[in-house]
Amino acid sequence: MSLKVYVDRLSQPSRALLIFCKLNGIEFEEVPIDLSKGQHKSPEFEEVNPMKQVPAIAHGTFVLFESHAILRYLASAFPGVADHWYPTDLQKRAKIESVLDWHHSNLRRGSVGYIFNTILAPAFGLPTNPQAAAEGKKLLSASLATIDTFWLQKDGSFLNGNSQPSLADLSLVCEIMQLEFLDEKDRDSILSPHKNVLKWIDDVKSALAPHFDEIHATLFKVKEMFEKKRSAGASS
């Protein structure tokens, strides 16, 4: 069955999905959905995902949305996927599930709340919520501290003390990469207290090479645009 992947490369879960497919040799057709142009609200895309969010997939006649569900499905549906991504061992798999469940209500909520209300909303002419930004930053910092002291363990380079990356490592690192939108001083102030997290990010990047840098190229182009805007604003 052919696999269509509906994504916007500025979307964290979209990037995680693309990297996963490329790393595991899964053949797919990338269907770009530009969120900034409202393409996720089109009737055509609504037929794929009534929730009007990316990513989504169509595998033959089977349609699925929600990023973690998609990753779990692909890891199970394609026999060439290495076991470390989503182990057949139920206890190891359950530990990965626990990180993925924690991610949505902690790291992602903090990251989205802070970055949207400080960088993305102004860039698209949308109103900001300073209180939501402050709450998001607080939750983001607390989430990074939890990764640093709990999810990362001494007996392995990756989450849950694993020796190889899992779906959880992929999803969480791509989320943290959203911090690249911030100015360097702000980003460093958030990440620098968490030395284990910084090392883990480097380990995951190395494990996902060369596709990690390839897929994140779009993010860095937009980052450059934001930096130019900030410089112009400071000058004026």
Secondary structure, DSSP 4 states (H G I P E B T S, - for coil): --EEEEE-TTSHHHHHHHHHHHHTT---EEEE--GGGTGGGSHHHHHH-TT--S-EEEETTEEEESHHHHHHHHHHH-TTS-GGGS-SSHHHHHHHHHHHHHHHHTHHHHHHHHHIIIIIHHHTT----HHHHHHHHHHHHHHHHHIIIIIB-TT-SSBTT-SS--HHHHHHHHHHGGGGGS-HHHHHHHHTT-HHHHHHHHHHHHHTTTHHHHHHHHHHHHHHHHHHHHHHHHH-
